């Protein structure tokens, strides 16, 4: 299990234990994390599982593939450097202690 914390726009923190091998979105949905809607079920189609990474985690995880960046820009209207889709992040031991924010637009 990998400890991950989701922080809502209002500062509410929700720590979960995620199963390695699942996407971050699947782990969030299994734990009923508010703000992760995942309307498309993790098919990188809707943009409703967006999370915002800190600079340190962005450096570790990267900005994502072009199609992910384009989807974020198309669905949200902007693709800030730290925005990622949680369906495109696979949970593994290297993510231990990950902290992500959920955007206000998904609340």
BAFI-3210 file (N, C-alpha, C; in Angstrom, 3 decimals, decimal comma, padded with zeros to 6 digits):
// residues 107
n [1|2|3|4|5|6|7|8|9|10|11|12|13|14|15|16|17|18|19|20|21|22|23|24|25|26|27|28|29|30|31|32|33|34|35|36|37|38|39|40|41|42|43|44|45|46|47|48|49|50|51|52|53|54|55|56|57|58|59|60|61|62|63|64|65|66|67|68|69|70|71|72|73|74|75|76|77|78|79|80|81|82|83|84|85|86|87|88|89|90|91|92|93|94|95|96|97|98|99|100|101|102|103|104|105|106|107]
n.u [000,835|000,382|000,834|-001,123|-002,063|-004,856|-005,709|-008,239|-009,598|-010,345|-008,617|-009,068|-007,876|-007,343|-006,241|-005,222|-004,796|-003,294|-003,452|-000,702|-000,092|-002,632|-004,344|-003,941|-006,374|-008,177|-007,585|-008,370|-011,130|-011,935|-011,605|-013,458|-012,777|-013,471|-014,035|-012,768|-014,099|-014,086|-015,593|-015,387|-014,368|-011,637|-010,485|-009,019|-010,444|-012,306|-011,366|-012,113|-010,775|-008,698|-005,703|-003,514|-000,135|002,583|005,605|007,840|006,814|005,928|008,321|009,241|007,209|006,666|005,285|003,360|001,960|001,585|-001,102|-002,520|-002,015|-003,217|-005,887|-006,506|-006,259|-008,295|-010,640|-010,650|-009,777|-007,367|-003,998|-002,240|001,145|001,437|-000,777|-002,274|-003,776|-005,321|-005,908|-003,889|-001,666|000,205|000,064|002,788|005,489|007,257|005,689|005,057|003,874|002,935|001,369|-001,424|-003,398|-006,884|-008,706|-010,759|-012,790|-013,723|-015,311]
n.v [-001,187|002,273|005,423|008,226|011,596|013,631|016,944|019,168|022,131|023,802|023,228|020,927|017,795|014,505|011,455|008,448|004,903|003,549|001,007|-000,484|-000,484|000,154|002,897|006,297|007,565|005,361|004,456|006,692|006,788|004,337|004,925|006,862|009,621|012,992|015,199|013,823|012,850|011,280|010,669|009,364|006,956|006,480|006,568|008,579|010,724|012,618|014,456|014,834|013,916|015,360|016,429|018,466|018,870|019,340|021,279|019,651|017,026|017,145|017,275|014,683|013,065|014,148|016,017|014,668|012,976|014,301|014,011|013,931|016,475|018,019|017,189|018,148|020,907|021,232|020,461|021,875|024,366|025,405|024,408|024,180|023,911|022,124|020,490|017,307|014,271|012,045|009,496|008,797|008,343|005,917|004,087|003,398|002,204|004,343|006,558|006,949|008,931|010,911|013,987|015,548|018,115|018,773|020,408|023,369|023,470|020,900|020,299]
n.w [000,000|-000,667|000,645|000,013|-000,223|-000,688|-001,306|-000,907|-002,526|-000,459|001,527|002,984|003,931|002,747|003,434|001,906|001,448|-001,169|-003,639|-005,118|-008,594|-009,443|-011,054|-010,021|-010,045|-009,917|-007,348|-005,854|-006,435|-005,326|-002,682|-002,293|-002,686|-002,538|-005,306|-007,313|-009,988|-012,371|-014,743|-017,241|-016,552|-016,457|-018,961|-020,116|-021,253|-020,333|-018,411|-015,748|-013,561|-012,744|-011,152|-009,170|-009,047|-006,737|-007,145|-006,600|-006,858|-009,477|-010,810|-010,339|-011,475|-013,956|-016,791|-018,185|-021,082|-024,459|-025,378|-022,992|-021,917|-023,908|-023,660|-021,102|-021,556|-023,477|-022,063|-019,672|-020,256|-019,762|-019,239|-016,853|-015,808|-013,694|-013,701|-013,918|-015,126|-013,021|-013,818|-015,451|-013,988|-012,539|-009,591|-007,542|-005,443|-005,420|-005,206|-002,591|-000,006|-001,641|-002,363|-003,576|-005,085|-005,458|-007,935|-007,588|-009,468|-009,703|-007,604]
ca.u [000,000|001,121|000,104|-001,326|-002,969|-005,567|-006,041|-009,291|-009,315|-010,585|-007,587|-009,403|-006,946|-007,869|-005,171|-005,700|-003,798|-003,540|-002,870|000,252|-000,567|-003,838|-004,112|-004,264|-007,817|-008,855|-007,396|-009,210|-012,530|-012,148|-011,633|-014,466|-012,155|-014,246|-013,339|-012,295|-015,333|-013,711|-016,800|-015,095|-013,875|-010,186|-010,105|-008,338|-011,364|-013,197|-010,650|-012,718|-009,955|-007,503|-005,057|-002,450|001,060|003,553|006,788|008,692|006,191|005,915|009,661|009,329|006,212|006,658|004,110|002,419|002,069|000,926|-002,553|-003,040|-001,944|-004,235|-007,203|-006,693|-006,489|-009,600|-011,759|-010,584|-009,495|-005,965|-003,230|-001,133|002,252|001,328|-002,010|-002,186|-004,965|-004,961|-006,048|-002,656|-000,581|000,140|000,558|003,849|006,160|007,926|004,721|004,823|003,851|002,441|000,304|-001,980|-004,566|-007,989|-009,099|-012,082|-013,756|-014,185|-015,987]
ca.v [000,000|003,515|006,543|009,378|012,575|014,544|018,189|019,906|023,564|024,482|022,795|019,637|016,742|013,138|010,481|007,119|003,874|003,139|-000,268|-000,365|-001,060|000,869|004,314|007,176|007,776|004,179|004,462|007,766|006,360|003,254|005,540|007,928|010,935|014,062|015,967|012,948|012,324|010,224|010,378|008,433|005,690|006,332|006,414|009,796|011,328|013,665|015,458|015,056|013,320|016,201|016,773|019,448|018,395|020,330|021,340|018,484|015,840|017,337|016,893|013,212|012,418|014,747|016,768|013,807|012,897|015,383|013,816|014,290|017,938|018,547|016,937|019,103|022,221|021,220|020,305|022,830|025,676|025,718|023,234|024,618|022,962|021,132|019,706|015,956|013,439|010,969|008,216|008,561|008,162|004,585|004,046|002,459|002,543|005,643|007,622|007,003|010,289|011,848|014,911|016,218|018,972|018,675|021,777|023,834|023,197|019,519|020,100]
ca.w [000,000|-000,832|001,251|-000,856|000,379|-001,580|-000,627|-001,617|-002,669|000,819|002,469|003,602|003,529|002,800|003,220|001,543|001,173|-002,547|-004,050|-006,218|-009,842|-009,861|-011,358|-008,898|-010,146|-009,391|-005,895|-005,315|-006,538|-004,355|-001,355|-002,321|-002,524|-003,181|-006,330|-008,386|-010,564|-013,309|-015,510|-018,335|-016,009|-016,574|-020,363|-020,557|-022,203|-019,818|-017,623|-014,425|-012,495|-012,718|-009,896|-009,305|-008,355|-006,263|-008,013|-006,347|-007,450|-010,922|-011,265|-010,289|-012,333|-015,290|-017,230|-018,887|-022,532|-025,187|-025,421|-021,671|-021,827|-024,815|-023,072|-020,001|-022,162|-024,135|-021,139|-018,576|-020,816|-019,491|-018,836|-016,024|-015,814|-012,624|-013,847|-014,489|-014,962|-012,103|-014,521|-016,194|-013,014|-011,944|-008,217|-007,201|-004,183|-005,554|-004,910|-001,146|000,521|-002,651|-001,993|-004,751|-004,840|-006,403|-008,273|-007,172|-010,535|-009,596|-006,307]
c.u [000,880|000,272|000,089|-002,318|-003,537|-005,959|-007,062|-008,931|-009,511|-009,587|-007,870|-008,493|-007,594|-006,736|-005,788|-004,508|-004,144|-002,813|-001,938|-000,301|-001,851|-003,450|-004,460|-005,762|-008,586|-008,752|-008,286|-010,683|-012,837|-012,270|-012,651|-013,885|-013,006|-013,396|-012,734|-013,526|-015,075|-014,903|-016,540|-014,511|-012,391|-009,695|-009,422|-009,173|-012,098|-012,496|-011,195|-011,986|-008,661|-007,018|-003,948|-001,291|001,885|004,749|007,665|008,113|006,093|007,263|009,798|008,417|006,183|005,322|003,078|002,633|001,298|-000,591|-003,206|-003,077|-003,039|-005,635|-007,485|-007,002|-007,877|-010,763|-011,798|-010,347|-008,090|-005,275|-002,006|-000,083|002,085|000,071|-001,719|-003,536|-004,577|-005,125|-004,776|-001,435|-000,763|000,772|001,660|004,562|006,844|006,992|004,399|004,931|003,370|001,312|-000,136|-003,139|-005,621|-008,483|-010,526|-013,150|-014,326|-014,909|-017,471]
c.v [001,251|004,647|007,734|010,306|013,488|015,762|018,937|021,389|024,330|024,064|021,483|018,562|015,371|012,181|009,124|006,174|003,302|001,840|-000,021|-001,093|-000,431|002,267|005,109|007,457|006,589|004,120|005,516|007,373|005,274|003,799|006,672|009,314|011,982|014,793|015,135|012,248|011,161|009,740|009,327|007,114|005,449|006,158|007,642|010,521|012,554|014,749|015,689|014,350|014,112|016,438|017,780|018,988|019,565|020,288|020,102|017,228|015,962|016,940|015,373|012,544|012,949|015,382|015,899|013,861|014,050|015,240|014,180|015,809|018,571|018,353|017,910|020,483|022,293|021,195|021,366|024,247|026,156|024,433|023,699|023,518|021,845|020,266|018,364|015,286|012,255|009,593|007,847|008,403|006,800|004,619|002,999|002,974|003,908|006,805|007,725|008,450|011,336|012,702|015,618|017,087|018,663|020,083|022,097|023,486|021,776|019,245|020,217]
c.w [000,000|-000,259|000,300|-000,158|-000,707|-000,762|-001,480|-001,656|-001,366|001,902|003,176|003,039|003,697|002,456|002,898|001,426|-000,190|-002,851|-005,233|-007,441|-010,347|-010,329|-010,109|-008,875|-009,577|-007,872|-005,242|-005,342|-005,513|-002,941|-001,263|-002,044|-003,250|-004,223|-007,439|-008,949|-011,509|-014,127|-016,590|-017,847|-016,195|-017,988|-020,952|-021,607|-021,657|-019,006|-016,226|-013,291|-012,327|-011,297|-010,195|-008,434|-007,840|-007,221|-007,836|-006,980|-008,959|-011,514|-011,310|-011,311|-013,762|-015,631|-017,926|-020,384|-023,187|-025,179|-024,092|-021,520|-022,698|-024,251|-021,940|-020,562|-022,795|-023,162|-020,055|-019,087|-020,540|-019,064|-018,067|-015,926|-014,801|-012,709|-014,499|-014,327|-014,097|-012,741|-015,272|-015,282|-012,361|-010,559|-008,116|-005,954|-004,235|-005,245|-003,417|-000,662|-000,464|-002,080|-003,268|-004,326|-005,872|-006,677|-007,852|-008,210|-010,483|-008,281|-006,439]
res [x|x|x|x|x|x|x|x|x|x|x|x|x|x|x|x|x|x|x|x|x|x|x|x|x|x|x|x|x|x|x|x|x|x|x|x|x|x|x|x|x|x|x|x|x|x|x|x|x|x|x|x|x|x|x|x|x|x|x|x|x|x|x|x|x|x|x|x|x|x|x|x|x|x|x|x|x|x|x|x|x|x|x|x|x|x|x|x|x|x|x|x|x|x|x|x|x|x|x|x|x|x|x|x|x|x|x]
***
